[in-house]
């Protein structure tokens, strides 16, 4: 891993799977997260693009010494790849994963122990390492998941409701009476 290929990406979390590894389509179980980045965040986008170029150079040997023109990259356009999801409108996103569990911390870099505190829709930063791959004819640059830092709450994504939105505090111990 070169210093140029490691990036800390700020954004909104989606498809948060940082507590337990999951298998997708029979693959090895992995931890994963999708980071939604507004297209207006030019600084972050440029940093990611530079890291992708560095990963291409670092991985040139995996491509037989020549970098293919049609290489898959992890920075994806939400307007193209997720046109029916308003949360991705006007944004890019990166899916990152790892076989190793990330450290999940708060703004003061203290471990977050309550799993419900980190969810799809909250905001924070994710460290990723970009690297080249060439497996069974699939060639590209992938994003390895490093660590996760939650910075603030956001509107949860998806249709699952929260208990505090469904119920009121009951003062009466005999609620069946």
N, C-alpha and C positions, 0 to 999 in steps of 0.2 A: 504494500500500500504506500503510494507516494503521498506526500503532503498536498500535492496539487489535486488529488482525486478525492480528498475528504472534504465534505461540505456540511455546514450546519444550515438546515433549511427551515425558515419560519413559515408557518401556515396553519391551516385548519385541518384537523385530523378526521379521517374517514376510514371506514373498514378497519377499525382498531382491533388488532389481535396481538397484543403485547404481553398477555399474561400466560397463555397456554399455546403451544405450537399446534397448528392445524394442518391437515393434509388437504390439498386441493387436487381433485381428479386423480387420486391414488398416488400422488407424489409424496416425497418425504415430508413429515410434519415440519412446519416453519412458523416463526413469529413474523408478523407483518403489519404494515400500516400504509395508508395512502395519505400523502400530504398535498393539500389543495393550496395552490399559490396564485394570488391574483396576478393577472397579466400586467397590471400597473406597477408591480414590484420589480422594476427593471434591474435593480442592483442584484437581487437574488437570482433572477433569471440569467443574467450575464455571468455570475459566479458559477452557476450550474453548467452553463454552456462551456466555460473554460475548463471545468473539471471533466466534462465529457470528452473534450479534445485531448486532455492529458491522459485520460483512460485509453483513448484510441491509440495514442503514441506508446503508452506503456504496454498495451496488448497487441501491438503490431505483429509480434512473433506468432501469436495465436491465429492470425489471419494469413500466415504464410509470408509475412514481411510486407504485404500490401494491404492497406486499409480499404475494405469494400465501400463503394459509393452508397449502397443501399443498406447500411448498417442500422439495426434497430437501436433506438436510444430510449432511456427511461423517462425523459421529459415529454409528456403527452399533452395534447390540447383538449381540454374539457369540452369545448364547443364542437369538436369533431368526434372525439371518442365517447362522449357521454352527452349527446345532444338532448336527451329527454330528462336529464337531471339538472334542475335549476341551480343546485349547489355548486356545480362545475361551470356554470355560465361565466364567461369572461375570465376563465382561470386556466392555468396549466395544472398538472398533477404528476406526482411521482409515486410509484408503488415500490416500497423497499421491504426486503425480507431477510431473514437470517435463521440458521439452525440454532444459534445461540440466543438465549433470552437477553433482551436489552435491559439496561438499568432504566427505571422509570422514576423521575424525580420532579419536584416542584420548582418554583422560581428561586428558592433558596438552596437548591441542589440537595434537598432532603428527600429520602426515599418516600414514594407514595405507596402506602400499604393497602388502602381501601380501593379495590379494583373498580368500584363504580365512579371514582373520581376522574378516571381517564376514559373517555368515550368518544364515539364518532360525533363530531360537532364542536368539541372544545378546541382551544388554540394553544400553540406552543411551538417548540423547535424539535427537530429530529436530526441527529447526526447520521450521515450516510457516507459510504465509500463507493465510488463508481469504479467498476472493473469490467474488463473485456471477457466475453465468453464465446466459445465456438463448440457447440454440442449438437451432434447429429444434423449438421447442415444449418442449424440456427446460429447466426452470428450477430453479436451486438454488444452493447454496453448495458450492464445491469446495476441496480442500486442495492448495496448491502446495508441492512439496518444496523445502526450503531446503538445509540441511546435516545431516550425520549424525555423531553422536558415539557410538562404542562405549565402554561403561563396564565390562562384564564378560561373561564367557562364560556360556553356558547350554546346556541339552540341545538338540542340533540338532533342528529340526522336519523332518518328512518321513522318507522311508525310505532315503535315501542314507547309506551307512556311510562312516566316515572311515578313511583308510589306517592310522592308528595303532591303530585298533580291529581291523583285519583282519589285520595282520601283526605278527610279532615281529622284533626286531633280530637279524640273522644275523651271527655272528662269523666264519663260515667263508666264504672267498672262493670255494671250489669247491663251491657248493651243489648241483650236479647229480651229484656223485660218490656 
